[in-house]
């Protein structure tokens, strides 16, 4: 997939999104879009506005102005729970896992299954096994506290949690940071699998190699604004670096790779 077809309705998009903290403009007039089954690399230096944007998409922050639309309909993401109900799941870099709990307890953390008002551990383990098997994640012992697991396995648990709760939009913040090559490829394979299932993925990463390997498009931000968006098959890593560092779209880009917003 390259850019969404002309006239098609994005899975999620923002229009004119702005957010200030005191006198600081964290976001100014930000427009991004994501199609079903698309990976969009969201790039920029620290302070570019990426974190503010994903916190607004995940319901942690509300906009001062602008719109967020899903399937063409405006939505108000007033809390993380609201975003989750609409199918937006966020996996932050710290994964938000409870180290002392086992795999199933982490997949259902905050959304536990109950039977007769009592925690239904058997059903949670069964459902956890189903979603892990579906995603081809091999964890033989689901009873282990997750602090015993590797970084890649922990990342897979966080992804499995999002998918079990029917994520349509998955926001991933540095998903392969601090992982070795083998575990990075395991997580990347999972991302490709989710693409095939039609999940739209915002991929925040400083690793341009990973971004170009996985993303259909990139959107670059700087100082709270969108510099531009381009298809990864129509732009080089050096050109994207110029967008990140200089905050402008290189003049040599072809029209088909020019900003979409």
LOLUM-724233 format. One record per residue (C-alpha): residue in one letter; x, y, z. Coordinates in nm, 2 decimals, always signed. Each point is the difference from the previous one (the first is absolute). Layout:
ATOM residuo     xx     yy     zz
ATOM       A      X      Y      Z
...
//
This chain:
ATOM residuo     xx     yy     zz
ATOM       X  +0.00  +0.00  +0.00
ATOM       X  +0.12  +0.35  -0.08
ATOM       X  -0.21  +0.30  +0.09
ATOM       X  -0.37  -0.05  +0.05
ATOM       X  -0.19  +0.01  -0.33
ATOM       X  -0.13  +0.34  -0.09
ATOM       X  -0.35  +0.05  +0.15
ATOM       X  +0.02  -0.30  +0.23
ATOM       X  -0.10  +0.05  +0.36
ATOM       X  +0.30  -0.05  +0.24
ATOM       X  -0.03  -0.23  +0.30
ATOM       X  +0.10  +0.30  +0.22
ATOM       X  +0.11  +0.35  -0.08
ATOM       X  +0.06  +0.33  +0.17
ATOM       X  -0.09  +0.34  -0.14
ATOM       X  +0.14  +0.33  +0.14
ATOM       X  +0.09  -0.16  +0.33
ATOM       X  +0.16  +0.25  +0.24
ATOM       X  +0.10  -0.02  +0.37
ATOM       X  +0.18  +0.25  +0.23
ATOM       X  +0.14  -0.03  +0.35
ATOM       X  +0.01  +0.34  +0.14
ATOM       X  +0.17  +0.21  -0.27
ATOM       X  +0.17  -0.29  -0.16
ATOM       X  -0.16  -0.13  -0.33
ATOM       X  +0.05  -0.38  +0.02
ATOM       X  -0.20  -0.06  -0.32
ATOM       X  -0.10  +0.25  -0.27
ATOM       X  -0.25  -0.08  -0.27
ATOM       X  +0.10  -0.37  -0.03
ATOM       X  -0.16  -0.22  -0.27
ATOM       X  +0.09  -0.37  -0.02
ATOM       X  -0.19  -0.29  -0.14
ATOM       X  +0.02  -0.38  +0.01
ATOM       X  -0.16  -0.26  -0.22
ATOM       X  -0.11  -0.36  +0.10
ATOM       X  +0.30  -0.23  -0.03
ATOM       X  +0.25  +0.29  -0.02
ATOM       X  +0.31  +0.06  +0.20
ATOM       X  +0.07  +0.37  +0.04
ATOM       X  +0.35  +0.09  +0.13
ATOM       X  -0.03  +0.31  +0.23
ATOM       X  +0.34  +0.16  +0.01
ATOM       X  +0.17  +0.30  +0.16
ATOM       X  +0.25  +0.10  +0.26
ATOM       X  -0.10  +0.01  +0.37
ATOM       X  -0.23  +0.29  +0.05
ATOM       X  -0.13  -0.02  -0.35
ATOM       X  -0.36  -0.06  +0.12
ATOM       X  -0.02  -0.38  -0.05
ATOM       X  -0.07  -0.08  +0.36
ATOM       X  -0.27  +0.27  +0.03
ATOM       X  -0.17  -0.12  -0.32
ATOM       X  -0.01  -0.37  +0.11
ATOM       X  -0.13  +0.10  +0.35
ATOM       X  -0.28  +0.19  -0.17
ATOM       X  -0.08  -0.30  -0.23
ATOM       X  +0.00  -0.23  +0.31
ATOM       X  -0.23  +0.23  +0.20
ATOM       X  +0.25  +0.11  +0.26
ATOM       X  -0.01  +0.36  -0.12
ATOM       X  -0.29  +0.19  -0.16
ATOM       X  +0.05  +0.25  -0.29
ATOM       X  -0.03  +0.38  +0.04
ATOM       X  -0.12  +0.01  -0.36
ATOM       X  -0.04  -0.23  -0.30
ATOM       X  -0.16  -0.33  -0.07
ATOM       X  +0.07  -0.37  +0.03
ATOM       X  -0.20  -0.22  -0.24
ATOM       X  -0.04  -0.38  -0.02
ATOM       X  -0.15  -0.13  -0.33
ATOM       X  -0.10  +0.35  -0.09
ATOM       X  -0.19  +0.06  +0.32
ATOM       X  +0.12  +0.25  +0.26
ATOM       X  +0.08  -0.16  +0.34
ATOM       X  +0.08  +0.16  +0.34
ATOM       X  +0.27  -0.19  +0.18
ATOM       X  -0.06  +0.12  +0.35
ATOM       X  +0.19  -0.28  +0.18
ATOM       X  +0.21  -0.30  -0.07
ATOM       X  -0.30  -0.22  +0.07
ATOM       X  -0.20  +0.18  -0.27
ATOM       X  +0.28  -0.05  -0.25
ATOM       X  +0.02  -0.37  +0.08
ATOM       X  -0.37  -0.04  -0.05
ATOM       X  +0.04  +0.14  -0.35
ATOM       X  +0.28  -0.24  -0.07
ATOM       X  +0.31  +0.22  +0.06
ATOM       X  +0.27  -0.18  +0.20
ATOM       X  +0.33  +0.15  +0.10
ATOM       X  +0.32  -0.19  +0.09
ATOM       X  +0.24  +0.24  +0.17
ATOM       X  +0.37  -0.06  +0.02
ATOM       X  -0.03  -0.11  +0.36
ATOM       X  -0.27  -0.25  -0.11
ATOM       X  -0.21  +0.06  +0.32
ATOM       X  +0.04  -0.36  +0.11
ATOM       X  -0.03  -0.12  +0.37
ATOM       X  +0.33  -0.19  +0.05
ATOM       X  -0.13  -0.21  +0.29
ATOM       X  -0.30  -0.13  -0.19
ATOM       X  -0.01  -0.28  -0.25
ATOM       X  -0.07  +0.02  -0.37
ATOM       X  -0.38  -0.04  +0.01
ATOM       X  -0.04  +0.25  +0.28
ATOM       X  +0.20  +0.26  -0.20
ATOM       X  -0.20  -0.06  -0.32
ATOM       X  -0.32  +0.07  +0.20
ATOM       X  +0.15  +0.27  +0.23
ATOM       X  -0.28  +0.24  +0.09
ATOM       X  -0.25  -0.19  -0.21
ATOM       X  -0.01  -0.33  +0.19
ATOM       X  -0.25  -0.28  -0.07
ATOM       X  -0.24  -0.07  +0.28
ATOM       X  -0.24  -0.28  +0.08
ATOM       X  -0.25  +0.06  +0.27
ATOM       X  +0.20  +0.30  +0.11
ATOM       X  +0.31  -0.21  +0.05
ATOM       X  +0.32  +0.02  -0.22
ATOM       X  -0.03  -0.27  -0.26
ATOM       X  +0.37  -0.10  -0.03
ATOM       X  -0.07  -0.32  -0.21
ATOM       X  -0.19  +0.19  -0.27
ATOM       X  +0.27  +0.28  -0.01
ATOM       X  +0.27  -0.26  -0.05
ATOM       X  -0.20  -0.18  -0.27
ATOM       X  -0.07  +0.33  -0.19
ATOM       X  +0.36  +0.11  +0.05
ATOM       X  +0.12  -0.32  -0.16
ATOM       X  -0.24  +0.05  -0.29
ATOM       X  +0.13  +0.34  -0.09
ATOM       X  +0.36  -0.09  +0.04
ATOM       X  -0.05  -0.31  -0.22
ATOM       X  -0.18  +0.22  -0.26
ATOM       X  +0.30  +0.24  -0.01
ATOM       X  +0.25  -0.30  +0.00
ATOM       X  +0.16  +0.12  +0.33
ATOM       X  +0.16  -0.30  +0.17
ATOM       X  -0.02  +0.03  +0.38
ATOM       X  -0.02  -0.35  +0.14
ATOM       X  -0.06  +0.10  +0.36
ATOM       X  -0.26  +0.27  +0.05
ATOM       X  +0.03  -0.02  +0.38
ATOM       X  +0.34  +0.16  +0.01
ATOM       X  +0.01  +0.36  +0.14
ATOM       X  +0.09  +0.21  -0.30
ATOM       X  +0.32  +0.14  +0.16
ATOM       X  +0.14  -0.35  -0.09
ATOM       X  -0.06  +0.06  -0.37
ATOM       X  +0.22  +0.17  -0.26
ATOM       X  -0.06  +0.34  -0.15
ATOM       X  -0.13  -0.14  -0.32
ATOM       X  -0.24  -0.23  +0.18
ATOM       X  -0.13  +0.29  +0.21
ATOM       X  -0.06  +0.20  -0.31
ATOM       X  -0.20  -0.28  -0.15
ATOM       X  -0.21  -0.02  +0.32
ATOM       X  -0.08  +0.37  -0.03
ATOM       X  -0.09  -0.04  -0.37
ATOM       X  -0.21  -0.31  +0.08
ATOM       X  -0.20  +0.20  +0.26
ATOM       X  -0.08  +0.27  -0.26
ATOM       X  -0.11  -0.26  -0.26
ATOM       X  -0.21  -0.20  +0.25
ATOM       X  -0.20  +0.32  +0.06
ATOM       X  -0.06  +0.04  -0.37
ATOM       X  +0.24  +0.29  -0.08
ATOM       X  -0.08  +0.17  -0.33
ATOM       X  +0.27  +0.26  +0.05
ATOM       X  +0.32  -0.10  +0.18
ATOM       X  +0.25  +0.27  +0.11
ATOM       X  +0.34  -0.14  +0.07
ATOM       X  +0.27  +0.21  +0.17
ATOM       X  +0.35  -0.13  -0.07
ATOM       X  -0.11  -0.36  -0.01
ATOM       X  +0.35  -0.14  -0.07
ATOM       X  +0.21  +0.23  +0.22
ATOM       X  +0.26  -0.20  +0.21
ATOM       X  -0.09  -0.33  -0.19
ATOM       X  +0.26  -0.22  -0.16
ATOM       X  -0.01  -0.08  -0.38
ATOM       X  -0.19  -0.33  +0.05
ATOM       X  -0.27  +0.15  +0.23
ATOM       X  -0.03  +0.31  -0.22
ATOM       X  -0.08  -0.22  -0.30
ATOM       X  -0.26  -0.19  +0.21
ATOM       X  -0.18  +0.32  +0.09
ATOM       X  +0.03  +0.13  -0.36
ATOM       X  -0.15  -0.33  -0.13
ATOM       X  -0.29  +0.06  +0.24
ATOM       X  -0.05  +0.35  -0.14
ATOM       X  -0.01  -0.14  -0.36
ATOM       X  -0.26  -0.26  +0.11
ATOM       X  -0.22  +0.27  +0.16
ATOM       X  +0.02  +0.20  -0.33
ATOM       X  -0.14  -0.30  -0.18
ATOM       X  -0.29  -0.01  +0.24
ATOM       X  -0.08  +0.37  -0.08
ATOM       X  +0.12  +0.16  +0.32
ATOM       X  +0.13  +0.35  -0.06
ATOM       X  +0.33  +0.07  +0.18
ATOM       X  +0.16  +0.32  +0.11
ATOM       X  +0.37  -0.09  +0.04
ATOM       X  +0.21  +0.25  +0.20
ATOM       X  +0.37  -0.09  -0.04
ATOM       X  +0.34  +0.16  -0.02
ATOM       X  +0.13  -0.30  -0.20
ATOM       X  -0.04  +0.10  -0.36
ATOM       X  +0.10  -0.35  -0.12
ATOM       X  -0.29  -0.15  +0.18
ATOM       X  -0.24  +0.27  -0.11
ATOM       X  +0.09  -0.05  -0.37
ATOM       X  -0.02  -0.37  +0.04
ATOM       X  -0.35  +0.01  +0.15
ATOM       X  -0.18  +0.33  -0.09
ATOM       X  -0.20  +0.08  -0.31
ATOM       X  +0.03  +0.37  +0.06
ATOM       X  +0.18  +0.24  +0.24
ATOM       X  -0.12  +0.32  +0.16
ATOM       X  +0.27  +0.23  +0.14
ATOM       X  -0.06  +0.25  +0.28
ATOM       X  +0.20  +0.29  +0.12
ATOM       X  -0.08  +0.26  +0.27
ATOM       X  -0.36  -0.12  +0.03
ATOM       X  -0.07  +0.02  -0.37
ATOM       X  -0.02  -0.25  -0.29
ATOM       X  +0.30  +0.05  -0.23
ATOM       X  -0.15  -0.23  -0.26
ATOM       X  -0.09  -0.36  -0.09
ATOM       X  +0.13  -0.23  -0.26
ATOM       X  -0.02  -0.36  -0.12
ATOM       X  +0.31  -0.20  +0.11
ATOM       X  +0.03  -0.14  -0.36
ATOM       X  +0.04  +0.36  -0.13
ATOM       X  +0.25  +0.15  +0.24
ATOM       X  +0.34  -0.09  +0.13
ATOM       X  +0.12  -0.02  +0.36
ATOM       X  +0.23  +0.30  -0.06
ATOM       X  -0.30  +0.21  -0.13
ATOM       X  -0.20  -0.09  +0.31
ATOM       X  +0.29  +0.09  +0.22
ATOM       X  +0.01  +0.34  -0.17
ATOM       X  -0.37  +0.04  +0.08
ATOM       X  +0.07  -0.09  +0.37
ATOM       X  +0.30  +0.23  +0.04
ATOM       X  -0.07  +0.29  -0.23
ATOM       X  -0.38  -0.01  +0.03
ATOM       X  -0.07  +0.03  -0.37
ATOM       X  -0.08  -0.23  -0.28
ATOM       X  +0.30  -0.06  -0.24
ATOM       X  -0.06  +0.17  -0.33
ATOM       X  +0.11  -0.31  -0.20
ATOM       X  -0.30  -0.21  +0.12
ATOM       X  -0.24  -0.09  -0.28
ATOM       X  -0.36  +0.12  +0.03
ATOM       X  -0.11  -0.35  +0.09
ATOM       X  +0.22  +0.00  +0.31
ATOM       X  -0.09  +0.36  +0.10
ATOM       X  -0.19  +0.08  +0.32
ATOM       X  -0.34  -0.15  +0.02
ATOM       X  -0.12  +0.26  +0.25
//
